[in-house]
Each structure stands twice: as C-alpha cells, then as structure tokens.
Amino acid sequence: MALSSLLQRFSEPETLKMAKLGRELRAQGIDVIDLSLGEPDFDTPQHIKDAAIKAINDNWSHYSPVPGFLDAREAVCAKLKRDNNLDYKPEQIVISTGAKQSLANVILALVDEGEEVIIPTPYWVTYSELVKIARGKVVEIRSTVENKLKITPDELEKAITPNTKAFLFSSPCNPSGAVYSKEELAGLVEVFKKHPNIYIISDEIYEYINYVGKHESIAQFDAIKDRVILVNGLAKGFAMTGWRIGYTASTVEIAKGMEKLQGQMTSGTNTIAQKATVAALTQDLAPSVEMTKEFTRRKQRVMELIKDIPGISCTEPDGAFYIFPDMSYYYGKSDGETTIANSADLCMYLLNKAHVSSVMGAAFGEPNGVRFSFANSLEKIEQGWERIKKALAALK
Ligand code: PMP
C-alpha cells in the first residue's frame, strides 16, 4: 500500500481506541462500564436545541463565511467579555469544527519543521500528535504530584531553547484536572515576557467545569495577550460534543492564517450549530452550572471510593471530569495469568477482567498514570470502582 509517510508520524487517539474496544465488548453482550470517554453524559440544554431547530426552519442551509457567521463570532466576543473580561473583535475569532480543529489550525498555522512546542505532562492526547503532523518537535515538561501536576516558572524557563515556537497547555487540564490560579499564570507570564518570540496556546475548553472558583485565562495579561491563542469550544461546558463547535481568539494575523487553512480543509463549520452557538454563548448558563454541581458530587464520591484502594495516589482534580492517579504500584504484579508491565497493560486488564474502560497514561505523556472519567452516573461510577477494586486486589 502506498499510504503517505505522514500517517506513520502520529498515532490514533488512545481515548477513541479505548471507547471502540469497549463498544466491541458491549456488542458481544458484555456489560462494560465506560470510564474512558471525555464527554458529559447530559443532554444539550433545551434553549440551545430550540435555536438549532429554528435555524433549520429559517433555512440556514447554505455555506457560512469560513471563520463563521458574524453573529456567532460576536457571540464569542460577548462571552469572552462577560466571562473573562477579555476584549476581542469578531475579526479575531475563527469558529471551527470542534476545538480539535481549532488546535489543528493553530499548530499548522504556527509551527514549522523542527520547531519546538513545549507541552507540560500530562497533556491531552491530541496535542503531541498535531505537533508531529506539523513536523514540529514535542518538548515535554514533567509535572509533579508535589506541585499538583502543574509546572513552575523555573521548569518552564529550563525547557525554553532558541528553537521554541510555542507553549501549549490546558487549564482546567485534561487529564489531570489541574487548574492554574491567576498567580500561577502570572508566574509563567514573567518567563514569557523574557522570551518575546514564544506563542502561548491556551486550551480552555473545560472552563465551566471548575471546582475551585473563577476560571482564569492567560490571555488576561496584556504584556503577552498578542501572543496568546485562546482555544475554547462548546463541547464540554454545554454538553454539545457532537455539535462540533470550537473557536479561537487571537491576533487578526493569526486568525487570517487559520482562516486560510480552514478555507481549504473544511470551510465554515455547520451553520445550524453556529446558530445554536449564539444561543449557548449569550443566553442562560444555569444548565451548565447545574451540570458542574453534579460533577462536583461525583468527584467527591470518586475521591472517597479510591481512598481504600491500595496503591492509588491521586491529586484531587480542581476541574474537568477525570482523575489521573499514579498506578505504578501495580506494575510488575500479576493475577497468575496476566502480568502488568505498564499503563497499557493495566487498562487492558481492567477492560478484560473488570469490564471497565479507562485510558492509559502513556498516551498523555505520563506512563505511570491512568485516566478514569467521572462523566457517568453515580451508580455506574460506584459499580465501576467496585469492579476495579476487586480486579486490582487480584494483582500480587
Ligand atoms: N481540548 C481538550 C483538552 C479536550 O479534552 C478536548 C475533547 N476531549 C478537546 C480539546 C476537543 O474538543 P472538541 O470536541 O470541541 O473538538
């Protein structure tokens, strides 16, 4: 087969792979509990669905401008002002087919062959692969449990070289749930001030799923704002993963670059979803607040459930809907049949023995971790952790 070398450079998302394996077992009649996937188990709020239905009936069925309808981009600007006190104009906004496309746009618009992108671990699986697609080089900063899986200004400074093009991170973080405070961001900004050629890609898609209070964006610091590409989307905060809406806020120059790419790749994103975006970003946030309250209850329950399982050490998440414990205590152990060498083995063991799906930490740049989602009902979470506990107890 004459498939391109590009395809050899990156892997498929481990998150989607695990979900697929879980579905396959389910198709065989096995009751698999899904703690692998990253999406709210809630319905999209009614007022957003109504706006989409109206858009269909109003015949919003033609191509939109490549970066999105003006009213949708204005809604993004209004949201950024309302929630983040950030001033952006519609020409600085590009609306895309999910935050994943937004990230692909940013990376392909900025990164040239051999240029370095600094990514703190653990990071969302797609970051490193997009950098590889762009022929850039991933430079990891290993975060530590002592610093609640965040990096320090010193660690950032040490990772910078003359070849550094960008820094890429999420807060709240998928998979660790780490959330940077304003003071912590200010510390990183002091380093960026000394390195005026580095861009900062800030993925804020879990903004609303925050257990410690107000979301802080690194774009609030004027000294570096022109170098920040803020990435956000509707998937997580509004339970709209399938609607595929993401957006960026950046300088006009970067926005134009991304528009050029998107113009050849996909054109403007789905028009119905764009009209729904206006309703989501400018109307009632109460359903999102309620959803986060439910995630808070589940997080507390999960933290209780893991307390009496030996060998799981876990930083309590401040945001998002995952825990990312260090599971290396189980590496080298066996149930007599299967020996666990690493996070991939452990996830497969939990899938085959406990019928619970999770995602291996190696995919997030942290081989000792495993990601378990709590975007599932309390009942399933409790059943899932009961099964995990039993399966882990069999490893000696
Ligand atoms: N960033 C992070 C950190 C994510 O977890 C996800 C989705 N899992 C995305 C971006 C992509 O979101 P979307 O569904 O809007 O493409």
Residues whose N, C-alpha, C, O or C-beta is under 5 A from the ligand:
A	BS01	PMP	G38 T97 G98 A99 K100 Q101 W124 S170 N174 D203 I205 G233 A235 T241 I245 G246
